[in-house]
Amino acid sequence: MATNELHVVILVAGRGTRLGGDTPKPLVPIGGGQTLLGNQIDVLSRFVDRDRIMLVAGHAADQIIKAHSDLMYVYNADYATTN
């Protein structure tokens, strides 16, 4: 059951270099056709309306926005130095 009392901010600006691939960390597959970020959003959506979820994107922001275009975004242009 979702509530309108909460807002959620998810930081998705990281590169995921320690994961050893070219895929941005939020879009790394975790099985069952799901990604790290997709799983977080699905779980959070049980408690918070999707229009209350905001992502702070940086590295590969275009890919992340394309994958979750229904969410709100803030672009962190300084992600490389503030990660």
Backbone hydrogen bonds, N-H to C=O, Kabsch-Sander energy under -0.5 kcal/mol:
donor,donor_aa,acceptor,acceptor_aa,energy
3,T,47,F,-1.7
8,V,52,R,-2.7
10,I,54,M,-2.7
11,L,9,V,-0.5
12,V,10,I,-0.7
12,V,56,V,-2.7
19,L,16,G,-1.7
20,G,17,T,-1.5
27,L,24,P,-1.9
28,V,25,K,-1.6
30,I,34,Q,-2.8
31,G,34,Q,-0.8
34,Q,31,G,-1.5
36,L,28,V,-1.7
37,L,26,P,-2.6
39,N,35,T,-2.6
40,Q,36,L,-1.9
41,I,37,L,-2.7
42,D,38,G,-2.4
43,V,39,N,-2.4
44,L,40,Q,-2.9
45,S,41,I,-2.3
46,R,43,V,-1.4
47,F,44,L,-2.0
48,V,44,L,-2.4
49,D,3,T,-1.1
52,R,49,D,-2.4
53,I,50,R,-1.7
54,M,8,V,-2.9
54,M,52,R,-0.5
55,L,72,M,-2.6
56,V,10,I,-2.6
57,A,55,L,-0.7
57,A,74,V,-2.5
58,G,12,V,-0.5
58,G,59,H,-0.6
59,H,13,A,-1.4
61,A,58,G,-1.6
63,Q,60,A,-0.6
64,I,60,A,-1.9
65,I,61,A,-3.0
66,K,62,D,-2.0
67,A,63,Q,-1.9
68,H,64,I,-1.6
69,S,66,K,-0.7
71,L,68,H,-1.6
72,M,53,I,-1.4
74,V,55,L,-2.2
76,N,57,A,-3.6
76,N,74,V,-0.6
77,A,75,Y,-0.9
79,Y,76,N,-1.5
81,T,78,D,-1.5
82,T,78,D,-2.0
83,N,79,Y,-1.1
